Amino acid sequence: LELAKLILREKKEETQEIKEIKEFLEIIYGTLTPSFKEFLVDKAKRIKCIEWPKISWKELGLGKIEFEDKESPEKKLIASINIINGVLQDKILKLLSKDMMYFIMFDKLDDGWDNSDDFRSSMVGLLRASRDLNLEARKHIKMLRCVPFMRSDIYDCLQYNDKNKAYPDIEFLNWNENSLRIIINKRIASSLGISETDAWNSVFDKKPLARKTTNFNYIIKRTLLRPRDIIQFCDCSKGATLRKHHQQILNDDIYEGESTYSEFVYREFVDEGHKRYPYIEHIFEILRSVHYERFTYEEFETEYNKLSSFKGIVDMNPTIALKILFDASIIGVERIGGKKGGSWYEFKYTDPLIQPDFKRRMVIHPALKKHLKLVEKREFGI
């Protein structure tokens, strides 16, 4: 669908193939520029019957295909599209130039995420169709790549037979301290028209914070190693700087900006989790009642038992609630040993394959400390 729209924008000559593609879009979708999201989520549910006589392609015979209401949306989608997919695909691939690289990219797929079977089926259909079209383009010696961007937690929820076959084609977007330092320096340099080399120190005070922590490390520790996190924290700190008419972002501005940033992270967790976990805000209230950054299973269980019945939480127990929090990287678990010895805390976003042991101590992500009004247990250290 997106490739057909791209072809119509690119090709000015009204060939027979162009006319047939236009005819298909107008008959099936009523427009030459149908919305991808409507097609993926809404339109597929409303396709009840496709009558071939209305589509005057010589490759198609007469007749129609109908669907029963009881059939799943995925079956409707696959059955309807596969009937004409081969013909439409050949027409489009022939029109692509061999001298150009084409990218069809699908972003913000989580906007419609509601954890429903319909949505998961639509996402599976998109992934399969993208991979199949990429393979077919190679056969036609055309440089085409369909690239869906998807949150890892949503992808983990999808189950289909050939999921493992697609694994070699997946590119995980992982960030670390060095790559985040590069991107924020580029952002600062672009905004101020200065060199990237020392962009951070041009706007942030060089004085260390408490425990001789640099302001960069302090901010990084309160992110989930995502560009939007560090950008948001810096923006919140800048807001405090402007209100106080400072020339640079001082350490006090960082501390003040952290409160606004902490609320931002909390709301992001709720926005991303409430469709999958309806009780996510109530579970946060349990964490707030725990009161400490670091806690044990017994401490969490005590607060859970106090609040769960009052909040109306059903079909859950403390272990399930902790697993939800861990999978969302809201909490991390203690790890002990390794080459250097000692202990540290790991989150799902730092190691997607980690299996939590809730018998060990746990920690609430530092980004949430201010909003949840948590305090530190001095005897635990860090």
N, C-alpha and C positions, 0 to 999 in steps of 0.2 A: 504493500500500500504506500509506504513512504517512498520507496524507490520509484513507483509509478508517478507520484507527485513530482519527484526530482526530475524525472525524464521530461515531463510536460513543461517544467520551467526551463529546462536546458535546450530542448529541441524546438526550433522556431518553424521548421518546415512541416507542413501538414501531410505526412505520409499516411498510408493505409494503416500501418501499425499504430501510429499516434491516434488516429480516429477511433480505432477499436479500443484502445486503452481508455480514451475519454468516454466512449459509449458505456464501457463496463462500470466506470466510477459513477457516472450519472444515473445508470439504471439501478445499481446496488445501493449506492449511498446518497443519491440525489444531489451530489455536488462534485466538482473536480478537486476540491481540497478538503476531504473528510478528516475529522480529528482522529488522530491515532488512538487517543484514550477512549473516545466514544466507540471506536471499532473494537478495541480490545476488551472493554468492560461492558458497555451498554449495547452496542449494535449487535454483537454476537448473540445476545440473549433474545433479540427481537427478530432474528432471521428465522422465518417459519417456512418459507418456500422460495426456491429460485427456479424460474421458468426460462428454459434455454431459448425458446422462440424470440424472446425479447432481446437476446444477445445474438447479433447476426454474425457470429464468427463461423467460418466454414469448418473449423476444426471441431466444432461442437454439433452433435446431433440434436434432434428434437426431443422434447420431454422435459421432465422436472424431477426434483428431489424434495421430499417432504420429511418433516421431523415430528416425532411425538413429543408432547410437552414433558413427559416423564424422563426423556433422555437428558443426560447431564450437559451443561454448557460446553464442557470440553469436547464431548462427542459431536455436538452440533457444530462447534467451531471447526474441528478437524474435518468432519464429513463435508461440510459446505465448501470450505476453502480448497480441500484436496481435489474436488471435482474439476475445478477450473485452474487450479494452481499450476499444473504443468504447462498448460497452454499460455497463460498469462506470463509465467516465468520466462518461457522461451522468447516471447515477444519482447519483453523488457531487456533480457540479457543481450539479445541481438542488437538492440539500440545503443547499448553502452559502448563508449569509445575504448579501444584497447590502449590508448595513450594516456588515459586519465585514471587516477585513483579515486574511488568512490567510498565514502564512509556514510553509513546510516547509523546514527547513534541515538539510543533511547535512554533518557535521563529522567530523574524524579519519578521513578516507577513506584516509590513508596508513598506518593501522594494519595493513591487510592487503596493503600494497604488496610484491610479490615479483618485479616485472618480468616476469611471465609473460603469455602471450597471453590466458589466461583472465581475469586481472585487468584487463588493458587493455580487453578486450572488455566487461567488466562496467562499467568506468568510461565507456566510450563510450555504452553503453546508458543509463546514468544521465543523462549530459549531454543526450542526445537526448530522452529521456523528459521531463526537466525543462523543456526549452525548448518541446517540443510542448504540454505541459500548461499552461504559462504562456500560450501563444498561444490555446489553446482556452478558457481562463478569460476572456480578454479578449472573445472572441466571445459568451460567456454573460453578459458584464457582471458578472463576479465578481472581487473583489480578492484574487487568489491569486498568490503568488510562491514558486516552488520554487528554492531557493538552495543549490547544492553549493559547499562550500569545499574547494579543492584546491591543493596545493603546485604552484608554477609548473613545477618540474622534472618532476613527474609529468605535468602537462598537456602539456608539450612532447613527451613520449614518445608521446602518443596521436595516431593518424593515422586520419582518417575523411573521407569525401567532402565533407561540408558543414561542416567545421570552421571555415572562414573566415566563414561566415554568422553564426556565434555570436559572433564577435569583438566586435561593437558592444554585446552584452549582458554582456560581461565587465567586472568592476570589479576592478582591481588594487589590492591593499592595500600601498601604499608608505609607508614611514616615513622621516623625516629627523630631524635633530638637534632642531629646534624641537618637532616633534610628540612625540618621545621625552621631551623635557624636560617637556612638559605632562603626559604620562601618568605619569611617575615622581613628579612633584610631587603629582599627584592621589593616587597610591598612598601616598606618605609622609603627606600631609595626612589621608587617611582613616584610616591606621593610628594616628596620634598625636593626631587631633582638633585639628589646627592649620590655619592659613590656607595655601592653596596658593601664595600670592604668594612667600614666601621659604622654602618647605618644604625645599628642597635644603640651603640654608645653615644650616638649623636642626639638621641631623644630620651634615653634613660640615664638616670643618675648612676655613676659607677660605684657608689658606696654599697657594701654588702648589707644584706638584711640580717635578721636574727640568725644565730649559729653560723655566721660567716657564709650564708647562702647567697649566691649571686641572684640578682632579680630575674635573670633568664631562667635559671634552674628552678626558682620558686614558682614561676608562672608555668613552666613545662610540667612540673609535678602535678599541677592542678588541671591539666588537660587530659584528654583521652588520646593524645598523640594524633590529633586531627588539625589540619590548618584552620578550620573555622573556630576551633576552641582558642588557639593562641591569638588569632585576630580579634575575637570577641573580648578576651581578657585585656588585650592591649587597648582596645577601643574604650572599655569601661574605665581603665586607668587614665586614659587621655581625657575622658569626661571630667574626672576629679581634678586633673591638672588645669583644665580650662576654667573650671569653677573657681579655683584658687589663684588663677593668674600666675601660675608657675612657668618658668622658662623651659624646664625639663620635667619629665615624669619622675617624680621623687618616690622614695619608698613608701611614704605615707599615702601617696596617691594610689599606689598599687594595693595597699591594704584596704583603702576605702573602695576602690574599684572592685575588689574581690567580692564584696557583698552583692553588688549588682550582677557580677559574673556568676556567682554561686546560684542566684535565683534563675538566671538564664539556663544553666546546666540542668537544674531541677526540672524546669518546664520542658526542656528538650527530652529528658528521660520520660516524663509523663506523656508527652505528645507521641513519642516513639513507642511507648509500651502500653498505652491504655486500651488499644484495640485488641492486642494480644492477651493482655492481662488486665481484666476489668477492675481488679482490686489494687492496682499499682499504687494509687495515692494512699490507700489505707495501709499498705505495707510500708510506705515511707513514714507514715505516722508512728508505726511500730519502731522504726529506726530512730525517729526523733525521741521516742520514749526511752530507748536504750541509753541515750545521752552521751555515750562515749564514742570516740572515733574507733577504738579497738575494743572488741568484745568477744565473748565466748558463746558457744551454742546455748548454754544454760541461761545466760543473760538474755539472749534473744528470745528463747522459749518462754521465759517468765513474762516478758512484755507482750509476746504474741498471745499467750493465754489470757492476759488481762484485756486485750483490746479486740481480739478476733471476733468474739461473740457480739460485742458491743457494736462493732463496725459491720456486722453481717457478712463476714468472710466465710464462705462455705467451700466444700470440695478442695480443701487445702490443709496443710499442716506446716509446722515450722520448717521442716526440711525442704518441702516444695517451695515455700516462700523464699528461703535462702537460695535455692537453685535458680529461681526467677531473677533474684537480685544479682547473683553471680553471672548468669548468662548475659545480663544487660551491662555488666562491668560497673554496677553500682557498688558492689563490695568485692574485695579481693581476699585471698586466703594466704596464710602464712606458709612459707617454704623454708625448710631447714637443710643445711649441708651444702654440698657443692665444693668446688675447688677452694674457695676462700673461707668456707665454713660460715658460721653465724646463721642469721635468719633474715628474711625479707618477705615482702608481700607481692603476690602476682595477681594480675587481673586477666580476664578473658581477652581483652583487646591486646595484651602483650604476648599471650600464648593461647591461640584459639583451641589447641588440643589439650590444654590442661584439664585435669579432673579434680574438682574440689574435694577437700577433706574437711568437713565441717566440725570435726573433733578438734581441729587446731584453731588458734585464734584467727579472727577475721578483722578486716578494716573497712570502713566506709570510705569511698573515694574522697580524697582531700578537697575536690571541687565542691562537695556538698556540705563541708564543715560549717561555713558561715550561715547558709540558709537553714540547715537543720539545727543550728545552735548547739553543736557538739563540742565537747571538751576532751582534752587529752589525758589519758591515764599515765602519769609520769613514771610509774614503776615499770611499765612495759618497755619504755624506750622506743627505739625505731631501728 
